[in-house]
Amino acid sequence: MLQSLRQISMLVTDLQGAAHTYKQLLGMEPIFEKRSSKYPVDIKVLPAGNGTFIELIQPTSDQGPIARYLYNRGTCPYLLTFQTRCYDQLISNLKSHDIKITEETQTPTARHAFVHPKAANGSFIQIIDILDPALDWLPEVNNLESNALFSRTRQLRQVAILVNDLDQAIDNWERMFGLVPTKRFQISFSDLEIAVLPLGDKNTFIELAQPTSEDSSPAKFLQRYGEGIYLTIFEIEDSLQLDGYLADQKIRYTTSRRTDNYVNSGFNSIWIHPSSMGGAFVQLSQVLDPVNPWPPAGDDWFN
């Protein structure tokens, strides 16, 4: 029922500084910015490629839930925005399971609903249905995708959500959104068991991840913050070239070529440390498999 993952929103304390970081490291230029008095926040939207976006959000007041969340968590991923083509069916299904929807709004171009993080393993979710047939996405960024040609990423591909119980999380996402995993596996170098769930477009993915040890970095993150968004994964064109560029920039990162116990699954990856991305943990992956467009999702999901 979820067609695609279109955007991830990041809470930041310094909007200009965060925009500079994304431009310096990932080549993303802001294409839209606004001040919202409703929440209140300042926003910059950056294209990640292929119709996917990063939204940077800085509260302009110390009051309100967004400012409190930023105060408690620090700079971090905040909101996942999905597009659906069956809005009524999806909202009806959520309500039938007593899923808490915090807000529903409608404009001439789109319908919006927000799902409470407690219902979705700690991830705050916005669901959007585009009503205007002339629009591919929201009016502010529609037809601006040419700006993404300067990005070092091809697109936002996958977001990882840390969970306490992988089996329960899989059941939860299938019950709410009709998503089912096409691959489930363990990653020894990060002590995680992972399930990858393709969205309806078979182009974007949700990853549910449960730590398999108590002293790993993901386990400590889960113990400190609870369930929620952990890692943002972008597809890139050339990992070797980007590896060299990041090294020249003195950025703190790790590559799969130099990672113990890493098993090559048809792609090369770079992990940028959150300290270099203003609090966001980012993975950049180049697909090497000549047939499978996204190997983490399995061998035949795309057929």
SEKOLFI-99148 format. One record per residue (C-alpha): residue number from 1; x, y, z. Coordinates in Angstrom, 3 decimals. Layout:
<nodes>
<node kekol="NUM" px="X" py="Y" pz="Z"/>
...
</nodes>
This chain:
<nodes>
<node kekol="1" px="0.000" py="0.000" pz="0.000"/>
<node kekol="2" px="3.043" py="2.256" pz="0.283"/>
<node kekol="3" px="4.153" py="3.058" pz="-3.259"/>
<node kekol="4" px="7.550" py="4.651" pz="-2.603"/>
<node kekol="5" px="9.833" py="6.344" pz="-0.100"/>
<node kekol="6" px="10.163" py="9.889" pz="-1.405"/>
<node kekol="7" px="11.825" py="11.828" pz="1.407"/>
<node kekol="8" px="13.597" py="11.597" pz="4.746"/>
<node kekol="9" px="13.589" py="14.603" pz="7.078"/>
<node kekol="10" px="16.540" py="15.420" pz="9.342"/>
<node kekol="11" px="16.328" py="17.599" pz="12.437"/>
<node kekol="12" px="19.292" py="19.979" pz="12.700"/>
<node kekol="13" px="20.437" py="22.735" pz="15.035"/>
<node kekol="14" px="22.205" py="24.721" pz="12.284"/>
<node kekol="15" px="20.296" py="24.750" pz="9.006"/>
<node kekol="16" px="22.933" py="26.608" pz="7.014"/>
<node kekol="17" px="25.713" py="24.414" pz="8.383"/>
<node kekol="18" px="23.795" py="21.222" pz="7.602"/>
<node kekol="19" px="23.067" py="22.386" pz="4.051"/>
<node kekol="20" px="26.778" py="23.127" pz="3.608"/>
<node kekol="21" px="27.682" py="19.619" pz="4.815"/>
<node kekol="22" px="25.300" py="17.930" pz="2.395"/>
<node kekol="23" px="26.626" py="20.082" pz="-0.440"/>
<node kekol="24" px="30.272" py="19.458" pz="0.442"/>
<node kekol="25" px="30.012" py="15.694" pz="0.952"/>
<node kekol="26" px="27.102" py="14.593" pz="-1.244"/>
<node kekol="27" px="26.865" py="17.429" pz="-3.748"/>
<node kekol="28" px="23.247" py="18.231" pz="-2.878"/>
<node kekol="29" px="22.086" py="21.799" pz="-3.475"/>
<node kekol="30" px="18.899" py="23.133" pz="-1.805"/>
<node kekol="31" px="16.107" py="23.579" pz="-4.342"/>
<node kekol="32" px="13.392" py="24.821" pz="-2.019"/>
<node kekol="33" px="13.219" py="26.529" pz="1.368"/>
<node kekol="34" px="10.481" py="27.965" pz="3.544"/>
<node kekol="35" px="9.571" py="29.053" pz="7.050"/>
<node kekol="36" px="6.579" py="27.354" pz="8.628"/>
<node kekol="37" px="4.755" py="29.240" pz="11.365"/>
<node kekol="38" px="2.522" py="26.264" pz="12.123"/>
<node kekol="39" px="5.192" py="24.098" pz="13.784"/>
<node kekol="40" px="7.422" py="26.492" pz="13.765"/>
<node kekol="41" px="10.491" py="25.530" pz="11.701"/>
<node kekol="42" px="12.763" py="26.570" pz="8.865"/>
<node kekol="43" px="13.111" py="24.020" pz="6.049"/>
<node kekol="44" px="15.467" py="23.329" pz="3.167"/>
<node kekol="45" px="14.778" py="20.554" pz="0.633"/>
<node kekol="46" px="17.646" py="18.901" pz="-1.255"/>
<node kekol="47" px="17.296" py="16.451" pz="-4.173"/>
<node kekol="48" px="18.960" py="13.059" pz="-3.705"/>
<node kekol="49" px="18.242" py="11.852" pz="-7.244"/>
<node kekol="50" px="15.476" py="9.994" pz="-9.108"/>
<node kekol="51" px="12.648" py="11.895" pz="-7.426"/>
<node kekol="52" px="13.848" py="11.386" pz="-3.851"/>
<node kekol="53" px="14.680" py="14.156" pz="-1.391"/>
<node kekol="54" px="16.318" py="15.148" pz="1.884"/>
<node kekol="55" px="14.486" py="17.665" pz="4.054"/>
<node kekol="56" px="16.497" py="19.599" pz="6.643"/>
<node kekol="57" px="14.415" py="21.031" pz="9.504"/>
<node kekol="58" px="15.506" py="23.521" pz="12.160"/>
<node kekol="59" px="13.038" py="24.656" pz="14.861"/>
<node kekol="60" px="12.700" py="28.426" pz="15.158"/>
<node kekol="61" px="11.285" py="28.243" pz="18.684"/>
<node kekol="62" px="12.155" py="26.359" pz="21.842"/>
<node kekol="63" px="8.501" py="25.371" pz="22.181"/>
<node kekol="64" px="6.636" py="22.523" pz="20.514"/>
<node kekol="65" px="7.175" py="18.789" pz="19.920"/>
<node kekol="66" px="9.807" py="19.190" pz="17.193"/>
<node kekol="67" px="12.007" py="21.414" pz="19.358"/>
<node kekol="68" px="11.602" py="19.043" pz="22.314"/>
<node kekol="69" px="12.510" py="16.040" pz="20.153"/>
<node kekol="70" px="15.638" py="17.803" pz="18.902"/>
<node kekol="71" px="16.573" py="18.796" pz="22.459"/>
<node kekol="72" px="16.247" py="15.196" pz="23.667"/>
<node kekol="73" px="17.854" py="13.442" pz="20.701"/>
<node kekol="74" px="20.144" py="15.969" pz="19.086"/>
<node kekol="75" px="20.566" py="16.151" pz="15.303"/>
<node kekol="76" px="18.959" py="13.028" pz="13.867"/>
<node kekol="77" px="16.556" py="11.527" pz="11.305"/>
<node kekol="78" px="13.007" py="12.568" pz="12.169"/>
<node kekol="79" px="10.390" py="11.728" pz="9.544"/>
<node kekol="80" px="9.920" py="9.309" pz="6.633"/>
<node kekol="81" px="7.618" py="10.486" pz="3.848"/>
<node kekol="82" px="5.951" py="7.838" pz="1.692"/>
<node kekol="83" px="3.752" py="8.201" pz="-1.358"/>
<node kekol="84" px="0.677" py="6.013" pz="-1.792"/>
<node kekol="85" px="-1.745" py="5.425" pz="-4.633"/>
<node kekol="86" px="-4.392" py="3.814" pz="-2.417"/>
<node kekol="87" px="-4.793" py="6.390" pz="0.324"/>
<node kekol="88" px="-8.342" py="5.547" pz="1.365"/>
<node kekol="89" px="-7.610" py="1.827" pz="1.613"/>
<node kekol="90" px="-4.413" py="2.452" pz="3.563"/>
<node kekol="91" px="-5.946" py="4.865" pz="6.082"/>
<node kekol="92" px="-8.946" py="2.579" pz="6.532"/>
<node kekol="93" px="-6.624" py="-0.349" pz="7.216"/>
<node kekol="94" px="-4.601" py="1.632" pz="9.766"/>
<node kekol="95" px="-7.719" py="2.765" pz="11.601"/>
<node kekol="96" px="-9.127" py="-0.765" pz="11.618"/>
<node kekol="97" px="-6.031" py="-1.820" pz="13.572"/>
<node kekol="98" px="-6.303" py="1.148" pz="15.951"/>
<node kekol="99" px="-3.106" py="2.697" pz="14.603"/>
<node kekol="100" px="-2.730" py="6.234" pz="15.942"/>
<node kekol="101" px="-2.899" py="8.848" pz="13.178"/>
<node kekol="102" px="-1.845" py="12.175" pz="14.628"/>
<node kekol="103" px="-3.061" py="14.415" pz="11.814"/>
<node kekol="104" px="-4.923" py="14.303" pz="8.495"/>
<node kekol="105" px="-4.969" py="17.250" pz="6.102"/>
<node kekol="106" px="-5.914" py="17.921" pz="2.490"/>
<node kekol="107" px="-4.837" py="20.590" pz="0.019"/>
<node kekol="108" px="-5.868" py="21.042" pz="-3.619"/>
<node kekol="109" px="-2.843" py="18.985" pz="-4.668"/>
<node kekol="110" px="-2.408" py="16.286" pz="-1.994"/>
<node kekol="111" px="-3.757" py="14.429" pz="1.024"/>
<node kekol="112" px="-1.500" py="13.916" pz="4.055"/>
<node kekol="113" px="-1.625" py="11.668" pz="7.125"/>
<node kekol="114" px="0.902" py="11.274" pz="9.935"/>
<node kekol="115" px="1.386" py="7.960" pz="11.756"/>
<node kekol="116" px="2.570" py="8.123" pz="15.369"/>
<node kekol="117" px="6.090" py="6.705" pz="15.947"/>
<node kekol="118" px="4.842" py="4.257" pz="18.593"/>
<node kekol="119" px="2.847" py="2.478" pz="15.894"/>
<node kekol="120" px="5.767" py="2.102" pz="13.467"/>
<node kekol="121" px="8.685" py="0.915" pz="15.617"/>
<node kekol="122" px="9.762" py="4.415" pz="16.577"/>
<node kekol="123" px="9.678" py="5.895" pz="13.074"/>
<node kekol="124" px="7.496" py="8.980" pz="12.517"/>
<node kekol="125" px="5.739" py="8.551" pz="9.163"/>
<node kekol="126" px="4.007" py="10.888" pz="6.738"/>
<node kekol="127" px="1.828" py="9.385" pz="4.011"/>
<node kekol="128" px="1.031" py="11.493" pz="0.947"/>
<node kekol="129" px="-1.401" py="10.952" pz="-1.894"/>
<node kekol="130" px="-0.848" py="13.277" pz="-4.858"/>
<node kekol="131" px="-4.241" py="14.471" pz="-6.158"/>
<node kekol="132" px="-3.118" py="16.703" pz="-9.036"/>
<node kekol="133" px="-2.397" py="14.530" pz="-12.126"/>
<node kekol="134" px="-0.048" py="17.223" pz="-13.427"/>
<node kekol="135" px="2.280" py="16.758" pz="-10.453"/>
<node kekol="136" px="4.805" py="14.013" pz="-9.883"/>
<node kekol="137" px="5.412" py="15.177" pz="-6.321"/>
<node kekol="138" px="4.672" py="18.221" pz="-4.209"/>
<node kekol="139" px="4.327" py="21.554" pz="-6.043"/>
<node kekol="140" px="7.411" py="23.108" pz="-4.426"/>
<node kekol="141" px="9.804" py="20.562" pz="-5.935"/>
<node kekol="142" px="7.888" py="19.298" pz="-8.957"/>
<node kekol="143" px="9.929" py="19.402" pz="-12.176"/>
<node kekol="144" px="13.061" py="20.456" pz="-10.297"/>
<node kekol="145" px="14.741" py="17.073" pz="-10.453"/>
<node kekol="146" px="17.304" py="18.369" pz="-12.972"/>
<node kekol="147" px="19.004" py="19.979" pz="-9.975"/>
<node kekol="148" px="19.867" py="16.504" pz="-8.698"/>
<node kekol="149" px="22.279" py="16.000" pz="-11.598"/>
<node kekol="150" px="24.893" py="17.697" pz="-9.450"/>
<node kekol="151" px="24.354" py="15.291" pz="-6.541"/>
<node kekol="152" px="26.903" py="12.579" pz="-5.838"/>
<node kekol="153" px="24.024" py="10.208" pz="-5.051"/>
<node kekol="154" px="21.773" py="8.533" pz="-7.587"/>
<node kekol="155" px="18.853" py="8.360" pz="-5.194"/>
<node kekol="156" px="17.627" py="7.623" pz="-1.683"/>
<node kekol="157" px="17.277" py="3.829" pz="-1.779"/>
<node kekol="158" px="16.725" py="2.428" pz="1.696"/>
<node kekol="159" px="16.239" py="3.443" pz="5.321"/>
<node kekol="160" px="17.140" py="1.167" pz="8.229"/>
<node kekol="161" px="14.964" py="1.084" pz="11.344"/>
<node kekol="162" px="16.362" py="-0.493" pz="14.516"/>
<node kekol="163" px="13.869" py="-2.745" pz="16.306"/>
<node kekol="164" px="13.772" py="-4.793" pz="19.497"/>
<node kekol="165" px="12.147" py="-7.855" pz="17.944"/>
<node kekol="166" px="12.560" py="-8.467" pz="14.223"/>
<node kekol="167" px="9.720" py="-10.996" pz="13.931"/>
<node kekol="168" px="7.267" py="-8.642" pz="15.606"/>
<node kekol="169" px="8.443" py="-5.697" pz="13.495"/>
<node kekol="170" px="7.982" py="-7.675" pz="10.265"/>
<node kekol="171" px="4.452" py="-8.616" pz="11.321"/>
<node kekol="172" px="3.752" py="-4.989" pz="12.250"/>
<node kekol="173" px="4.820" py="-3.524" pz="8.895"/>
<node kekol="174" px="2.893" py="-6.183" pz="6.992"/>
<node kekol="175" px="-0.226" py="-5.553" pz="9.093"/>
<node kekol="176" px="-0.028" py="-1.769" pz="8.682"/>
<node kekol="177" px="1.282" py="-1.391" pz="5.149"/>
<node kekol="178" px="1.170" py="-4.777" pz="3.428"/>
<node kekol="179" px="4.966" py="-4.929" pz="3.142"/>
<node kekol="180" px="6.734" py="-8.289" pz="3.277"/>
<node kekol="181" px="10.479" py="-9.050" pz="3.336"/>
<node kekol="182" px="12.132" py="-10.543" pz="0.281"/>
<node kekol="183" px="15.405" py="-11.233" pz="2.074"/>
<node kekol="184" px="16.422" py="-11.848" pz="5.664"/>
<node kekol="185" px="20.042" py="-12.271" pz="6.699"/>
<node kekol="186" px="22.673" py="-11.532" pz="9.330"/>
<node kekol="187" px="25.584" py="-9.105" pz="9.015"/>
<node kekol="188" px="28.409" py="-10.278" pz="11.238"/>
<node kekol="189" px="30.548" py="-7.132" pz="11.097"/>
<node kekol="190" px="27.748" py="-5.004" pz="12.560"/>
<node kekol="191" px="25.988" py="-7.699" pz="14.638"/>
<node kekol="192" px="22.601" py="-7.174" pz="12.999"/>
<node kekol="193" px="19.862" py="-9.420" pz="11.691"/>
<node kekol="194" px="18.118" py="-7.680" pz="8.830"/>
<node kekol="195" px="14.921" py="-7.974" pz="6.818"/>
<node kekol="196" px="14.549" py="-5.931" pz="3.616"/>
<node kekol="197" px="11.034" py="-4.914" pz="2.543"/>
<node kekol="198" px="10.556" py="-3.536" pz="-1.004"/>
<node kekol="199" px="7.915" py="-0.863" pz="-1.453"/>
<node kekol="200" px="5.360" py="-0.965" pz="-4.234"/>
<node kekol="201" px="7.570" py="0.778" pz="-6.765"/>
<node kekol="202" px="10.289" py="-1.897" pz="-6.280"/>
<node kekol="203" px="12.726" py="0.981" pz="-6.260"/>
<node kekol="204" px="12.859" py="2.012" pz="-2.598"/>
<node kekol="205" px="13.109" py="-0.142" pz="0.523"/>
<node kekol="206" px="12.643" py="-0.322" pz="4.271"/>
<node kekol="207" px="15.179" py="-2.270" pz="6.299"/>
<node kekol="208" px="14.211" py="-3.627" pz="9.705"/>
<node kekol="209" px="17.268" py="-4.462" pz="11.809"/>
<node kekol="210" px="17.658" py="-6.175" pz="15.187"/>
<node kekol="211" px="21.016" py="-6.240" pz="17.029"/>
<node kekol="212" px="22.351" py="-9.751" pz="17.651"/>
<node kekol="213" px="24.732" py="-8.790" pz="20.461"/>
<node kekol="214" px="24.537" py="-6.452" pz="23.439"/>
<node kekol="215" px="27.818" py="-4.569" pz="22.972"/>
<node kekol="216" px="27.619" py="-3.558" pz="19.307"/>
<node kekol="217" px="27.095" py="0.034" pz="18.171"/>
<node kekol="218" px="23.515" py="-0.648" pz="16.984"/>
<node kekol="219" px="22.672" py="-2.329" pz="20.311"/>
<node kekol="220" px="24.008" py="0.636" pz="22.276"/>
<node kekol="221" px="22.035" py="3.001" pz="20.027"/>
<node kekol="222" px="18.885" py="0.976" pz="20.622"/>
<node kekol="223" px="19.458" py="0.917" pz="24.376"/>
<node kekol="224" px="19.978" py="4.683" pz="24.471"/>
<node kekol="225" px="17.281" py="5.924" pz="22.105"/>
<node kekol="226" px="14.869" py="3.043" pz="21.622"/>
<node kekol="227" px="13.450" py="1.855" pz="18.311"/>
<node kekol="228" px="13.629" py="4.207" pz="15.345"/>
<node kekol="229" px="15.420" py="5.369" pz="12.220"/>
<node kekol="230" px="19.104" py="4.415" pz="12.328"/>
<node kekol="231" px="20.694" py="4.555" pz="8.874"/>
<node kekol="232" px="19.985" py="6.295" pz="5.554"/>
<node kekol="233" px="21.223" py="4.465" pz="2.445"/>
<node kekol="234" px="21.857" py="6.178" pz="-0.893"/>
<node kekol="235" px="22.846" py="4.533" pz="-4.149"/>
<node kekol="236" px="25.938" py="6.029" pz="-5.793"/>
<node kekol="237" px="27.602" py="5.636" pz="-9.182"/>
<node kekol="238" px="31.286" py="5.223" pz="-8.311"/>
<node kekol="239" px="32.355" py="4.190" pz="-4.804"/>
<node kekol="240" px="36.074" py="4.311" pz="-5.599"/>
<node kekol="241" px="35.862" py="7.899" pz="-6.783"/>
<node kekol="242" px="33.773" py="8.945" pz="-3.782"/>
<node kekol="243" px="36.111" py="7.072" pz="-1.448"/>
<node kekol="244" px="39.010" py="9.171" pz="-2.736"/>
<node kekol="245" px="37.027" py="12.386" pz="-2.500"/>
<node kekol="246" px="36.001" py="11.776" pz="1.115"/>
<node kekol="247" px="39.578" py="10.923" pz="2.032"/>
<node kekol="248" px="40.737" py="14.247" pz="0.564"/>
<node kekol="249" px="38.076" py="16.017" pz="2.655"/>
<node kekol="250" px="39.430" py="14.363" pz="5.856"/>
<node kekol="251" px="36.005" py="12.846" pz="6.510"/>
<node kekol="252" px="35.534" py="10.090" pz="9.092"/>
<node kekol="253" px="34.215" py="7.053" pz="7.224"/>
<node kekol="254" px="34.603" py="3.302" pz="6.649"/>
<node kekol="255" px="34.478" py="1.317" pz="3.418"/>
<node kekol="256" px="33.400" py="-2.256" pz="2.783"/>
<node kekol="257" px="36.785" py="-2.880" pz="1.150"/>
<node kekol="258" px="38.464" py="-2.466" pz="4.526"/>
<node kekol="259" px="35.809" py="-3.966" pz="6.815"/>
<node kekol="260" px="36.534" py="-7.211" pz="8.658"/>
<node kekol="261" px="33.943" py="-9.991" pz="8.207"/>
<node kekol="262" px="32.210" py="-8.062" pz="5.440"/>
<node kekol="263" px="30.660" py="-10.321" pz="2.803"/>
<node kekol="264" px="30.343" py="-8.753" pz="-0.630"/>
<node kekol="265" px="26.699" py="-9.079" pz="-1.642"/>
<node kekol="266" px="26.852" py="-7.429" pz="-5.033"/>
<node kekol="267" px="27.707" py="-3.913" pz="-3.936"/>
<node kekol="268" px="30.458" py="-1.743" pz="-2.456"/>
<node kekol="269" px="29.551" py="0.514" pz="0.439"/>
<node kekol="270" px="30.870" py="3.543" pz="2.296"/>
<node kekol="271" px="29.623" py="4.414" pz="5.787"/>
<node kekol="272" px="30.007" py="8.058" pz="6.806"/>
<node kekol="273" px="30.260" py="8.517" pz="10.559"/>
<node kekol="274" px="27.473" py="10.639" pz="12.108"/>
<node kekol="275" px="30.078" py="13.093" pz="13.410"/>
<node kekol="276" px="30.850" py="14.059" pz="9.807"/>
<node kekol="277" px="27.185" py="14.292" pz="8.748"/>
<node kekol="278" px="25.856" py="16.415" pz="11.588"/>
<node kekol="279" px="24.385" py="13.436" pz="13.439"/>
<node kekol="280" px="23.070" py="11.405" pz="10.482"/>
<node kekol="281" px="24.480" py="7.905" pz="9.921"/>
<node kekol="282" px="24.772" py="7.515" pz="6.135"/>
<node kekol="283" px="25.617" py="4.595" pz="3.857"/>
<node kekol="284" px="26.574" py="5.092" pz="0.189"/>
<node kekol="285" px="26.359" py="1.953" pz="-1.962"/>
<node kekol="286" px="27.402" py="1.194" pz="-5.525"/>
<node kekol="287" px="25.651" py="-1.784" pz="-7.110"/>
<node kekol="288" px="28.104" py="-4.226" pz="-8.748"/>
<node kekol="289" px="25.652" py="-6.968" pz="-9.698"/>
<node kekol="290" px="25.019" py="-6.730" pz="-13.476"/>
<node kekol="291" px="21.492" py="-8.135" pz="-13.135"/>
<node kekol="292" px="20.044" py="-7.327" pz="-9.709"/>
<node kekol="293" px="19.403" py="-3.567" pz="-9.308"/>
<node kekol="294" px="19.448" py="-3.785" pz="-5.464"/>
<node kekol="295" px="21.106" py="-6.984" pz="-4.120"/>
<node kekol="296" px="20.224" py="-6.423" pz="-0.423"/>
<node kekol="297" px="16.583" py="-7.191" pz="-1.317"/>
<node kekol="298" px="17.370" py="-10.705" pz="-2.570"/>
<node kekol="299" px="17.828" py="-12.506" pz="-5.858"/>
<node kekol="300" px="14.414" py="-12.349" pz="-7.536"/>
<node kekol="301" px="12.357" py="-9.536" pz="-5.960"/>
<node kekol="302" px="12.589" py="-7.490" pz="-9.164"/>
<node kekol="303" px="11.066" py="-10.162" pz="-11.447"/>
</nodes>
